[in-house]
């Protein structure tokens, strides 16, 4: 039994009573080292353990690493106990087995090899709790600069991408960002595990940190969108201008990295903390899961630039979406037919006061397509898309108005139904519905897998019914109907277009310098629409306050009647509609008293519209 130490081995010597051993002070002289086939226990720091391993392979040693104060990485790699006495006792009895080693440019790595900005992660991973780590990393977010690099594996799979770096983890236990990445490492087969971190935006980077550090929701089956996974026996990394990397925390530089997972003839007596294999066979093939990472034009744009706040997609990334929006912006026979049918269906539903029929018209209406296309046109300042979208919208609006005017002229009924009246008093709540619907519409178009959700968006925002009410108002020549329905339709149209543009900007389909002009114009229109909506919303709040105050008004017990407030309408005068329930006829003096008391309760003069209900109580025979 041989012990190889660095001179500071007094603590070790105390645990060797009764053990026959030879002690060797570590030097560079080969003749001072144990001979071939020896069992050697290493009480050395990490760098000396790393340096002696090639000699151990050459001389056929069985080695065991002991917990030296300056060898935490080697001890963790080989599962060594923290207590020196326990580690020595286990090493004297354990049997040796061959192990796989991770090497980077022929240098053994015990814990990790990191490339690029992940050096920052490595330096801060010991800063405390996961919340403090998250905060420390988040503070550096605007300093991150992705770089372009080329990867190739043992089976000639290759990719040129741009990201903030790579992490190659080694061993069954490591402290890299806590346990957030532990589930991705496979340490008992002949492949290395490399993780490519490639967020396209600040938002994407923060989301990646949240999943890794806080949620720890990272696994082979659920990789974050900004992370790629490679499992291979070899990985080459090139940038064309040299690679900054860290090997077990030491910062280094090389022209090119050659990282390999090597099954060596080295025989190691593993520590008691080294986990046993779970019996499940390791993956039997290489993995190259890099589909979501930037490539081509996207990688070129990100190279050397600061991470944008939101993802900026290159045109190659959304050709199909852009082509689909161009088609939606074009006027066609099918668009015209759907517009006519949806308008007629909405009109019949409005006259019949039938909400289900109106909902059917909302689903059938094709206006959502050109509005979302207009949103993309505004976001990317694309004049052709804006022109086609506006043209299609105008033709669709004119078609619906013409249908509504004709039906209003021919229809013998001229009654304002509840469904019509509901579209005459828009306020800021309606603008909120339009904004959320615009964002949902843009998101649904951008994500093919949820495009079916557009029907729900169409129901939520209801473009055709207010347009038909506007046409009915024109047919009746009723300007109060025209003004109310026009404001609601304009609210929906502008709200969807602006919110859709903002959503496309946030999703990365347009850089801000392209969207600036269109967004300012859209926001100006939104501001213009918001003024009357705010005034209407303020009136609604005041009406609700007055109605609440009327409900708390108290009358004399001998008044002989009960007052139930129904509604408050504000205009040139404030009108309170109430229900008066009494067991005797109500006189003009009673109405004056009711008006005076309600006005006092409201704190302002009120005009009263009273519905009188005479009540007769049951009398015993």
TIVO-638583 format. One record per residue (C-alpha): residue number from 1; residue in one letter; z, x, y. Coordinates in nm, 2 decimals, padded with zeros to 4 digits. Layout:
N
> nr,rest,c3,c1,c2
> NUM,a,Z,X,Y
...
! end
This chain:
621
> nr,rest,c3,c1,c2
> 1,x,00.00,00.00,00.00
> 2,x,-00.10,00.14,00.34
> 3,x,00.00,00.04,00.69
> 4,x,-00.23,00.13,00.98
> 5,x,-00.05,00.11,01.31
> 6,x,-00.09,00.22,01.67
> 7,x,00.24,00.41,01.71
> 8,x,00.46,00.11,01.82
> 9,x,00.57,00.00,01.47
> 10,x,00.95,00.01,01.48
> 11,x,00.96,-00.37,01.45
> 12,x,00.73,-00.35,01.14
> 13,x,00.92,-00.07,00.97
> 14,x,01.24,-00.29,00.96
> 15,x,01.06,-00.53,00.73
> 16,x,00.94,-00.27,00.48
> 17,x,01.26,-00.20,00.29
> 18,x,01.20,-00.17,-00.08
> 19,x,00.82,-00.15,-00.03
> 20,x,00.63,00.17,-00.14
> 21,x,00.39,00.24,00.14
> 22,x,00.21,00.51,00.33
> 23,x,00.19,00.47,00.71
> 24,x,-00.10,00.60,00.91
> 25,x,-00.12,00.63,01.28
> 26,x,-00.45,00.50,01.41
> 27,x,-00.68,00.77,01.53
> 28,x,-01.05,00.83,01.54
> 29,x,-01.03,01.10,01.28
> 30,x,-01.17,00.97,00.95
> 31,x,-00.96,01.20,00.73
> 32,x,-00.64,01.03,00.87
> 33,x,-00.74,00.69,00.73
> 34,x,-00.67,00.56,00.38
> 35,x,-00.92,00.63,00.11
> 36,x,-01.17,00.41,-00.07
> 37,x,-01.04,00.09,-00.23
> 38,x,-00.70,00.09,-00.05
> 39,x,-00.50,-00.21,00.04
> 40,x,-00.44,-00.17,00.42
> 41,x,-00.22,-00.38,00.64
> 42,x,-00.33,-00.36,01.01
> 43,x,-00.07,-00.36,01.28
> 44,x,-00.31,-00.30,01.57
> 45,x,-00.43,-00.48,01.88
> 46,x,-00.74,-00.69,01.88
> 47,x,-00.98,-00.41,01.99
> 48,x,-00.86,-00.17,01.73
> 49,x,-00.88,-00.43,01.46
> 50,x,-01.24,-00.50,01.57
> 51,x,-01.32,-00.13,01.57
> 52,x,-01.17,-00.06,01.22
> 53,x,-01.35,-00.35,01.03
> 54,x,-01.68,-00.15,00.98
> 55,x,-01.48,00.13,00.83
> 56,x,-01.30,-00.12,00.60
> 57,x,-01.63,-00.25,00.48
> 58,x,-01.76,00.11,00.42
> 59,x,-01.45,00.22,00.22
> 60,x,-01.41,-00.11,00.03
> 61,x,-01.06,-00.18,00.16
> 62,x,-00.86,-00.50,00.12
> 63,x,-00.72,-00.56,00.46
> 64,x,-00.45,-00.79,00.60
> 65,x,-00.39,-00.85,00.97
> 66,x,-00.03,-00.85,01.09
> 67,x,00.08,-01.04,01.41
> 68,x,00.07,-00.75,01.66
> 69,x,00.18,-00.86,02.01
> 70,x,-00.17,-00.76,02.14
> 71,x,-00.37,-00.91,01.86
> 72,x,-00.36,-01.29,01.91
> 73,x,-00.73,-01.34,01.85
> 74,x,-00.75,-01.15,01.52
> 75,x,-00.43,-01.32,01.40
> 76,x,-00.57,-01.66,01.48
> 77,x,-00.91,-01.58,01.32
> 78,x,-00.75,-01.49,00.99
> 79,x,-00.47,-01.75,01.00
> 80,x,-00.18,-01.50,01.03
> 81,x,00.18,-01.63,01.06
> 82,x,00.35,-01.58,01.40
> 83,x,00.67,-01.44,01.25
> 84,x,00.62,-01.07,01.15
> 85,x,00.86,-01.09,00.85
> 86,x,00.68,-01.39,00.70
> 87,x,00.34,-01.23,00.77
> 88,x,00.44,-00.91,00.59
> 89,x,00.58,-01.10,00.29
> 90,x,00.27,-01.31,00.26
> 91,x,00.03,-01.02,00.29
> 92,x,00.20,-00.83,00.02
> 93,x,00.15,-01.11,-00.23
> 94,x,-00.18,-01.27,-00.12
> 95,x,-00.51,-01.21,-00.29
> 96,x,-00.82,-01.10,-00.10
> 97,x,-01.14,-01.29,-00.05
> 98,x,-01.46,-01.22,00.14
> 99,x,-01.50,-01.37,00.48
> 100,x,-01.79,-01.45,00.71
> 101,x,-01.79,-01.27,01.04
> 102,x,-01.95,-01.36,01.37
> 103,x,-02.12,-01.08,01.55
> 104,x,-02.28,-01.05,01.89
> 105,x,-02.52,-00.75,01.93
> 106,x,-02.34,-00.61,01.62
> 107,x,-01.99,-00.65,01.77
> 108,x,-01.74,-00.87,01.58
> 109,x,-01.62,-01.18,01.77
> 110,x,-01.28,-01.33,01.66
> 111,x,-01.27,-01.64,01.88
> 112,x,-01.58,-01.71,02.08
> 113,x,-01.89,-01.59,02.26
> 114,x,-01.96,-01.76,02.58
> 115,x,-02.27,-01.73,02.81
> 116,x,-02.31,-01.82,03.17
> 117,x,-02.07,-02.05,03.37
> 118,x,-01.87,-02.12,03.05
> 119,x,-01.71,-01.79,03.14
> 120,x,-01.53,-01.99,03.40
> 121,x,-01.41,-02.23,03.14
> 122,x,-01.29,-01.95,02.92
> 123,x,-01.09,-01.79,03.21
> 124,x,-00.92,-02.12,03.30
> 125,x,-00.86,-02.27,02.96
> 126,x,-00.50,-02.13,02.95
> 127,x,-00.40,-02.27,03.29
> 128,x,-00.17,-02.54,03.15
> 129,x,-00.21,-02.90,03.04
> 130,x,-00.54,-03.06,02.99
> 131,x,-00.50,-03.24,03.32
> 132,x,-00.45,-02.91,03.50
> 133,x,-00.75,-02.76,03.32
> 134,x,-00.96,-03.06,03.41
> 135,x,-00.86,-03.03,03.78
> 136,x,-00.93,-02.66,03.79
> 137,x,-01.28,-02.70,03.64
> 138,x,-01.36,-03.00,03.86
> 139,x,-01.28,-02.80,04.17
> 140,x,-01.56,-02.55,04.08
> 141,x,-01.82,-02.82,04.03
> 142,x,-02.02,-02.76,04.34
> 143,x,-02.04,-02.38,04.26
> 144,x,-02.22,-02.43,03.93
> 145,x,-02.58,-02.30,03.91
> 146,x,-02.77,-02.38,03.59
> 147,x,-03.00,-02.10,03.47
> 148,x,-03.30,-02.11,03.24
> 149,x,-03.28,-01.94,02.90
> 150,x,-03.47,-01.93,02.58
> 151,x,-03.31,-02.00,02.24
> 152,x,-03.45,-01.92,01.89
> 153,x,-03.29,-01.96,01.55
> 154,x,-03.32,-01.80,01.21
> 155,x,-03.58,-02.06,01.11
> 156,x,-03.79,-02.00,01.43
> 157,x,-03.68,-02.32,01.60
> 158,x,-03.69,-02.26,01.97
> 159,x,-03.64,-02.42,02.31
> 160,x,-03.64,-02.31,02.67
> 161,x,-03.38,-02.51,02.86
> 162,x,-03.16,-02.49,03.17
> 163,x,-02.78,-02.53,03.16
> 164,x,-02.46,-02.38,03.27
> 165,x,-02.41,-02.19,02.95
> 166,x,-02.35,-02.17,02.58
> 167,x,-02.03,-02.16,02.37
> 168,x,-02.03,-02.01,02.02
> 169,x,-01.70,-02.07,01.85
> 170,x,-01.56,-01.88,01.56
> 171,x,-01.28,-01.93,01.30
> 172,x,-01.08,-02.23,01.19
> 173,x,-00.85,-02.23,01.48
> 174,x,-00.92,-02.15,01.85
> 175,x,-00.78,-02.26,02.18
> 176,x,-01.10,-02.31,02.36
> 177,x,-01.04,-02.61,02.59
> 178,x,-00.76,-02.73,02.36
> 179,x,-00.88,-02.92,02.05
> 180,x,-01.17,-03.09,02.24
> 181,x,-01.44,-02.90,02.05
> 182,x,-01.26,-02.83,01.72
> 183,x,-01.43,-03.11,01.53
> 184,x,-01.77,-02.95,01.60
> 185,x,-01.70,-02.61,01.43
> 186,x,-01.78,-02.55,01.06
> 187,x,-01.61,-02.21,00.98
> 188,x,-01.65,-02.19,00.60
> 189,x,-02.03,-02.16,00.56
> 190,x,-02.30,-01.91,00.65
> 191,x,-02.40,-02.05,00.99
> 192,x,-02.27,-02.02,01.34
> 193,x,-02.20,-02.32,01.57
> 194,x,-02.35,-02.30,01.92
> 195,x,-02.29,-02.56,02.18
> 196,x,-02.53,-02.57,02.48
> 197,x,-02.38,-02.73,02.80
> 198,x,-02.66,-02.86,03.01
> 199,x,-02.54,-03.13,03.26
> 200,x,-02.82,-03.24,03.50
> 201,x,-02.58,-03.35,03.78
> 202,x,-02.23,-03.32,03.91
> 203,x,-02.16,-03.67,03.77
> 204,x,-02.28,-03.56,03.43
> 205,x,-02.07,-03.24,03.44
> 206,x,-01.75,-03.43,03.53
> 207,x,-01.83,-03.68,03.25
> 208,x,-01.87,-03.40,03.00
> 209,x,-01.54,-03.25,03.10
> 210,x,-01.37,-03.59,03.07
> 211,x,-01.50,-03.64,02.72
> 212,x,-01.41,-03.28,02.60
> 213,x,-01.07,-03.23,02.77
> 214,x,-00.92,-03.57,02.82
> 215,x,-01.07,-03.81,02.57
> 216,x,-01.15,-03.54,02.31
> 217,x,-01.43,-03.78,02.20
> 218,x,-01.67,-03.52,02.08
> 219,x,-01.80,-03.50,01.73
> 220,x,-02.10,-03.43,01.52
> 221,x,-02.20,-03.79,01.53
> 222,x,-02.11,-03.85,01.90
> 223,x,-02.24,-03.56,02.11
> 224,x,-02.23,-03.61,02.49
> 225,x,-02.57,-03.64,02.65
> 226,x,-02.52,-03.31,02.83
> 227,x,-02.44,-03.12,02.51
> 228,x,-02.67,-02.97,02.25
> 229,x,-02.57,-02.84,01.90
> 230,x,-02.72,-02.56,01.70
> 231,x,-02.61,-02.45,01.36
> 232,x,-02.80,-02.15,01.22
> 233,x,-02.74,-01.81,01.06
> 234,x,-02.89,-01.64,01.37
> 235,x,-02.93,-01.73,01.74
> 236,x,-03.12,-01.52,02.00
> 237,x,-03.06,-01.58,02.37
> 238,x,-03.29,-01.45,02.64
> 239,x,-03.32,-01.52,03.01
> 240,x,-03.58,-01.26,03.13
> 241,x,-03.33,-01.11,03.37
> 242,x,-03.04,-01.02,03.14
> 243,x,-02.75,-01.22,03.01
> 244,x,-02.39,-01.23,03.14
> 245,x,-02.16,-01.32,02.86
> 246,x,-01.80,-01.30,02.74
> 247,x,-01.70,-01.18,02.39
> 248,x,-01.34,-01.30,02.32
> 249,x,-01.28,-01.32,02.69
> 250,x,-01.43,-00.97,02.78
> 251,x,-01.71,-01.00,03.04
> 252,x,-02.02,-00.81,02.94
> 253,x,-02.39,-00.79,03.02
> 254,x,-02.69,-00.74,02.79
> 255,x,-03.07,-00.77,02.82
> 256,x,-03.07,-01.00,02.51
> 257,x,-02.81,-01.15,02.28
> 258,x,-02.85,-01.15,01.90
> 259,x,-02.57,-01.36,01.75
> 260,x,-02.53,-01.38,01.37
> 261,x,-02.30,-01.53,01.11
> 262,x,-02.27,-01.26,00.84
> 263,x,-02.11,-01.29,00.50
> 264,x,-01.98,-00.94,00.47
> 265,x,-01.83,-00.76,00.16
> 266,x,-01.51,-00.72,00.37
> 267,x,-01.21,-00.83,00.16
> 268,x,-00.93,-01.00,00.36
> 269,x,-00.59,-01.12,00.26
> 270,x,-00.58,-01.43,00.48
> 271,x,-00.26,-01.56,00.63
> 272,x,-00.07,-01.86,00.53
> 273,x,-00.19,-02.05,00.84
> 274,x,-00.55,-02.02,00.73
> 275,x,-00.66,-02.37,00.64
> 276,x,-00.78,-02.45,00.29
> 277,x,-01.13,-02.59,00.25
> 278,x,-01.12,-02.97,00.23
> 279,x,-01.35,-02.97,-00.08
> 280,x,-01.64,-03.13,00.11
> 281,x,-01.95,-02.92,00.10
> 282,x,-02.06,-02.78,00.44
> 283,x,-02.39,-02.89,00.58
> 284,x,-02.67,-02.75,00.37
> 285,x,-02.93,-02.71,00.64
> 286,x,-02.97,-02.58,00.99
> 287,x,-02.92,-02.82,01.29
> 288,x,-03.11,-02.81,01.62
> 289,x,-02.99,-03.11,01.82
> 290,x,-03.12,-03.03,02.16
> 291,x,-03.33,-03.34,02.24
> 292,x,-03.14,-03.46,02.54
> 293,x,-03.14,-03.12,02.72
> 294,x,-03.36,-03.04,03.02
> 295,x,-03.70,-02.88,02.93
> 296,x,-04.03,-02.81,03.09
> 297,x,-04.04,-02.92,03.46
> 298,x,-03.68,-03.04,03.45
> 299,x,-03.56,-02.70,03.34
> 300,x,-03.77,-02.53,03.61
> 301,x,-03.62,-02.75,03.88
> 302,x,-03.26,-02.69,03.77
> 303,x,-03.30,-02.31,03.73
> 304,x,-03.09,-02.13,03.99
> 305,x,-03.02,-02.44,04.20
> 306,x,-02.69,-02.61,04.26
> 307,x,-02.62,-02.91,04.05
> 308,x,-02.72,-03.23,04.24
> 309,x,-02.47,-03.51,04.27
> 310,x,-02.69,-03.73,04.06
> 311,x,-02.94,-03.65,03.79
> 312,x,-03.29,-03.57,03.92
> 313,x,-03.54,-03.64,03.65
> 314,x,-03.88,-03.48,03.66
> 315,x,-04.19,-03.70,03.64
> 316,x,-04.25,-03.59,03.28
> 317,x,-03.92,-03.76,03.19
> 318,x,-04.01,-04.11,03.31
> 319,x,-04.39,-04.14,03.27
> 320,x,-04.36,-04.44,03.05
> 321,x,-04.11,-04.61,03.29
> 322,x,-04.33,-04.54,03.59
> 323,x,-04.64,-04.67,03.41
> 324,x,-04.45,-04.99,03.32
> 325,x,-04.34,-05.05,03.67
> 326,x,-04.70,-05.00,03.80
> 327,x,-04.81,-05.27,03.56
> 328,x,-04.53,-05.50,03.68
> 329,x,-04.64,-05.45,04.04
> 330,x,-04.99,-05.57,03.97
> 331,x,-05.09,-05.94,04.02
> 332,x,-05.24,-06.09,03.70
> 333,x,-05.34,-06.42,03.55
> 334,x,-05.03,-06.42,03.34
> 335,x,-04.81,-06.36,03.65
> 336,x,-04.98,-06.65,03.83
> 337,x,-04.94,-06.88,03.53
> 338,x,-04.57,-06.80,03.49
> 339,x,-04.51,-06.83,03.86
> 340,x,-04.66,-07.18,03.86
> 341,x,-04.48,-07.30,03.55
> 342,x,-04.14,-07.16,03.66
> 343,x,-04.18,-07.32,04.01
> 344,x,-04.26,-07.66,03.87
> 345,x,-03.98,-07.64,03.62
> 346,x,-03.74,-07.54,03.89
> 347,x,-03.86,-07.83,04.11
> 348,x,-03.81,-08.09,03.84
> 349,x,-03.47,-07.94,03.77
> 350,x,-03.37,-07.96,04.14
> 351,x,-03.48,-08.32,04.18
> 352,x,-03.32,-08.42,03.85
> 353,x,-03.00,-08.23,03.95
> 354,x,-03.01,-08.05,03.61
> 355,x,-02.86,-07.71,03.59
> 356,x,-03.00,-07.63,03.24
> 357,x,-03.36,-07.70,03.35
> 358,x,-03.31,-07.47,03.65
> 359,x,-03.17,-07.20,03.43
> 360,x,-03.49,-07.22,03.22
> 361,x,-03.70,-07.17,03.53
> 362,x,-03.49,-06.86,03.62
> 363,x,-03.57,-06.71,03.28
> 364,x,-03.94,-06.79,03.31
> 365,x,-03.99,-06.66,03.66
> 366,x,-04.18,-06.32,03.68
> 367,x,-04.06,-06.22,04.03
> 368,x,-03.80,-05.97,03.90
> 369,x,-04.07,-05.73,03.78
> 370,x,-04.24,-05.66,04.12
> 371,x,-03.91,-05.65,04.30
> 372,x,-03.78,-05.37,04.07
> 373,x,-04.12,-05.20,04.11
> 374,x,-04.07,-05.22,04.48
> 375,x,-03.73,-05.06,04.44
> 376,x,-03.88,-04.76,04.26
> 377,x,-04.15,-04.74,04.53
> 378,x,-03.89,-04.73,04.80
> 379,x,-03.68,-04.47,04.61
> 380,x,-03.98,-04.24,04.55
> 381,x,-04.16,-04.32,04.88
> 382,x,-04.46,-04.41,04.67
> 383,x,-04.70,-04.60,04.90
> 384,x,-04.93,-04.73,04.62
> 385,x,-04.64,-04.88,04.43
> 386,x,-04.49,-05.03,04.74
> 387,x,-04.83,-05.18,04.84
> 388,x,-04.90,-05.34,04.50
> 389,x,-04.54,-05.47,04.47
> 390,x,-04.54,-05.63,04.81
> 391,x,-04.89,-05.78,04.75
> 392,x,-04.78,-05.93,04.42
> 393,x,-04.45,-06.06,04.57
> 394,x,-04.63,-06.23,04.86
> 395,x,-04.88,-06.40,04.63
> 396,x,-04.60,-06.51,04.40
> 397,x,-04.39,-06.65,04.69
> 398,x,-04.69,-06.83,04.84
> 399,x,-04.77,-06.98,04.49
> 400,x,-04.41,-07.12,04.46
> 401,x,-04.41,-07.25,04.82
> 402,x,-04.74,-07.42,04.77
> 403,x,-04.62,-07.59,04.45
> 404,x,-04.29,-07.70,04.62
> 405,x,-04.47,-07.84,04.93
> 406,x,-04.71,-08.04,04.72
> 407,x,-04.44,-08.18,04.50
> 408,x,-04.22,-08.27,04.80
> 409,x,-04.51,-08.46,04.96
> 410,x,-04.60,-08.64,04.64
> 411,x,-04.25,-08.71,04.52
> 412,x,-04.13,-09.06,04.64
> 413,x,-03.76,-08.93,04.62
> 414,x,-03.62,-08.77,04.94
> 415,x,-03.26,-08.71,04.85
> 416,x,-03.08,-08.38,04.88
> 417,x,-02.93,-08.33,04.54
> 418,x,-02.62,-08.12,04.46
> 419,x,-02.84,-07.85,04.31
> 420,x,-03.05,-07.83,04.63
> 421,x,-02.74,-07.83,04.86
> 422,x,-02.58,-07.55,04.66
> 423,x,-02.86,-07.32,04.78
> 424,x,-02.83,-07.39,05.15
> 425,x,-02.50,-07.21,05.24
> 426,x,-02.53,-06.84,05.13
> 427,x,-02.26,-06.59,05.23
> 428,x,-02.15,-06.24,05.14
> 429,x,-02.07,-06.34,04.78
> 430,x,-02.44,-06.42,04.72
> 431,x,-02.53,-06.08,04.86
> 432,x,-02.28,-05.92,04.61
> 433,x,-02.45,-06.11,04.33
> 434,x,-02.79,-05.98,04.45
> 435,x,-02.67,-05.62,04.47
> 436,x,-02.52,-05.61,04.13
> 437,x,-02.83,-05.78,03.98
> 438,x,-03.05,-05.53,04.15
> 439,x,-02.85,-05.24,04.00
> 440,x,-02.85,-05.41,03.66
> 441,x,-03.23,-05.47,03.67
> 442,x,-03.30,-05.11,03.76
> 443,x,-03.07,-04.99,03.49
> 444,x,-03.22,-05.22,03.23
> 445,x,-03.57,-05.10,03.31
> 446,x,-03.46,-04.74,03.29
> 447,x,-03.30,-04.79,02.95
> 448,x,-03.55,-04.93,02.70
> 449,x,-03.29,-05.02,02.45
> 450,x,-03.13,-05.28,02.69
> 451,x,-03.44,-05.42,02.85
> 452,x,-03.36,-05.75,02.69
> 453,x,-03.08,-05.79,02.93
> 454,x,-03.33,-05.87,03.21
> 455,x,-03.31,-06.24,03.12
> 456,x,-02.94,-06.23,03.21
> 457,x,-03.02,-06.05,03.54
> 458,x,-03.28,-06.32,03.63
> 459,x,-03.03,-06.60,03.57
> 460,x,-02.77,-06.42,03.78
> 461,x,-02.98,-06.37,04.08
> 462,x,-03.19,-06.70,04.07
> 463,x,-03.50,-06.61,04.28
> 464,x,-03.72,-06.91,04.22
> 465,x,-03.48,-07.21,04.29
> 466,x,-03.40,-07.11,04.66
> 467,x,-03.77,-07.05,04.70
> 468,x,-03.85,-07.40,04.58
> 469,x,-03.58,-07.55,04.80
> 470,x,-03.74,-07.37,05.09
> 471,x,-04.08,-07.53,04.99
> 472,x,-03.91,-07.87,04.97
> 473,x,-03.77,-07.82,05.32
> 474,x,-04.11,-07.74,05.45
> 475,x,-04.25,-08.05,05.28
> 476,x,-03.98,-08.27,05.43
> 477,x,-04.00,-08.08,05.77
> 478,x,-03.63,-08.04,05.74
> 479,x,-03.55,-07.72,05.93
> 480,x,-03.18,-07.71,05.82
> 481,x,-03.29,-07.70,05.46
> 482,x,-03.56,-07.44,05.55
> 483,x,-03.32,-07.21,05.72
> 484,x,-03.05,-07.22,05.45
> 485,x,-03.29,-07.17,05.16
> 486,x,-03.48,-06.89,05.35
> 487,x,-03.16,-06.70,05.41
> 488,x,-03.06,-06.72,05.04
> 489,x,-03.40,-06.61,04.92
> 490,x,-03.41,-06.32,05.17
> 491,x,-03.06,-06.22,05.06
> 492,x,-03.16,-06.21,04.70
> 493,x,-03.49,-06.03,04.77
> 494,x,-03.35,-05.76,05.00
> 495,x,-03.03,-05.72,04.80
> 496,x,-03.21,-05.66,04.47
> 497,x,-03.47,-05.42,04.63
> 498,x,-03.21,-05.20,04.80
> 499,x,-02.96,-05.20,04.51
> 500,x,-03.24,-05.12,04.27
> 501,x,-03.35,-04.82,04.49
> 502,x,-02.99,-04.69,04.50
> 503,x,-02.96,-04.73,04.12
> 504,x,-03.28,-04.54,04.06
> 505,x,-03.16,-04.27,04.29
> 506,x,-02.83,-04.25,04.11
> 507,x,-03.01,-04.24,03.77
> 508,x,-03.21,-03.94,03.89
> 509,x,-03.55,-04.10,03.91
> 510,x,-03.59,-03.99,04.28
> 511,x,-03.45,-03.70,04.48
> 512,x,-03.28,-03.80,04.80
> 513,x,-03.53,-03.63,05.03
> 514,x,-03.80,-03.87,04.90
> 515,x,-03.58,-04.18,04.91
> 516,x,-03.43,-04.11,05.26
> 517,x,-03.69,-04.30,05.47
> 518,x,-03.73,-04.60,05.24
> 519,x,-03.35,-04.63,05.20
> 520,x,-03.29,-04.63,05.57
> 521,x,-03.55,-04.90,05.62
> 522,x,-03.40,-05.10,05.33
> 523,x,-03.04,-05.06,05.46
> 524,x,-03.15,-05.18,05.80
> 525,x,-03.30,-05.50,05.65
> 526,x,-02.98,-05.54,05.44
> 527,x,-02.77,-05.50,05.76
> 528,x,-02.98,-05.77,05.93
> 529,x,-02.94,-06.01,05.65
> 530,x,-02.56,-05.93,05.62
> 531,x,-02.49,-06.06,05.98
> 532,x,-02.55,-06.43,05.91
> 533,x,-02.40,-06.39,05.57
> 534,x,-02.08,-06.25,05.71
> 535,x,-02.06,-06.53,05.97
> 536,x,-02.10,-06.78,05.69
> 537,x,-01.84,-06.61,05.48
> 538,x,-01.60,-06.60,05.77
> 539,x,-01.65,-06.97,05.82
> 540,x,-01.58,-07.03,05.45
> 541,x,-01.26,-06.83,05.48
> 542,x,-01.15,-07.04,05.78
> 543,x,-01.25,-07.36,05.61
> 544,x,-01.04,-07.27,05.31
> 545,x,-00.75,-07.18,05.54
> 546,x,-00.77,-07.52,05.72
> 547,x,-00.80,-07.70,05.39
> 548,x,-00.49,-07.53,05.26
> 549,x,-00.30,-07.62,05.58
> 550,x,-00.41,-07.98,05.56
> 551,x,-00.27,-08.00,05.20
> 552,x,00.07,-07.90,05.33
> 553,x,00.08,-08.16,05.61
> 554,x,00.37,-08.40,05.59
> 555,x,00.38,-08.76,05.70
> 556,x,00.68,-09.00,05.75
> 557,x,00.81,-09.16,05.43
> 558,x,00.75,-09.50,05.58
> 559,x,00.38,-09.43,05.68
> 560,x,00.27,-09.63,05.38
> 561,x,-00.02,-09.41,05.28
> 562,x,-00.10,-09.07,05.12
> 563,x,-00.36,-08.82,05.25
> 564,x,-00.57,-08.60,05.01
> 565,x,-00.79,-08.34,05.19
> 566,x,-01.13,-08.31,05.03
> 567,x,-01.33,-08.06,05.23
> 568,x,-01.38,-07.90,05.57
> 569,x,-01.72,-07.84,05.73
> 570,x,-01.76,-07.62,06.04
> 571,x,-02.04,-07.66,06.29
> 572,x,-02.05,-07.78,06.64
> 573,x,-01.73,-07.95,06.55
> 574,x,-01.49,-07.90,06.26
> 575,x,-01.50,-08.20,06.03
> 576,x,-01.23,-08.27,05.78
> 577,x,-01.31,-08.51,05.50
> 578,x,-01.00,-08.68,05.36
> 579,x,-00.90,-08.95,05.12
> 580,x,-00.65,-09.20,05.24
> 581,x,-00.47,-09.40,04.96
> 582,x,-00.27,-09.70,05.09
> 583,x,-00.13,-10.03,04.97
> 584,x,-00.22,-10.19,05.30
> 585,x,-00.52,-10.19,05.52
> 586,x,-00.55,-09.89,05.75
> 587,x,-00.57,-09.96,06.12
> 588,x,-00.73,-09.77,06.40
> 589,x,-00.39,-09.66,06.51
> 590,x,-00.32,-09.52,06.16
> 591,x,-00.64,-09.32,06.18
> 592,x,-00.54,-09.18,06.52
> 593,x,-00.20,-09.08,06.38
> 594,x,-00.37,-08.92,06.08
> 595,x,-00.61,-08.73,06.30
> 596,x,-00.33,-08.61,06.53
> 597,x,-00.11,-08.50,06.24
> 598,x,-00.39,-08.31,06.06
> 599,x,-00.51,-08.14,06.38
> 600,x,-00.15,-08.02,06.44
> 601,x,-00.14,-07.89,06.08
> 602,x,-00.47,-07.71,06.12
> 603,x,-00.39,-07.57,06.47
> 604,x,-00.71,-07.70,06.61
> 605,x,-00.88,-08.03,06.70
> 606,x,-01.04,-08.20,06.40
> 607,x,-01.29,-08.47,06.35
> 608,x,-01.18,-08.69,06.06
> 609,x,-01.40,-08.86,05.81
> 610,x,-01.17,-09.07,05.60
> 611,x,-01.24,-09.25,05.27
> 612,x,-00.99,-09.53,05.23
> 613,x,-00.87,-09.64,04.89
> 614,x,-00.65,-09.95,04.88
> 615,x,-00.40,-09.95,04.60
> 616,x,-00.21,-10.23,04.43
> 617,x,00.09,-10.15,04.22
> 618,x,00.17,-10.35,03.91
> 619,x,00.42,-10.62,03.97
> 620,x,00.65,-10.78,03.71
> 621,x,00.58,-11.14,03.63
! end
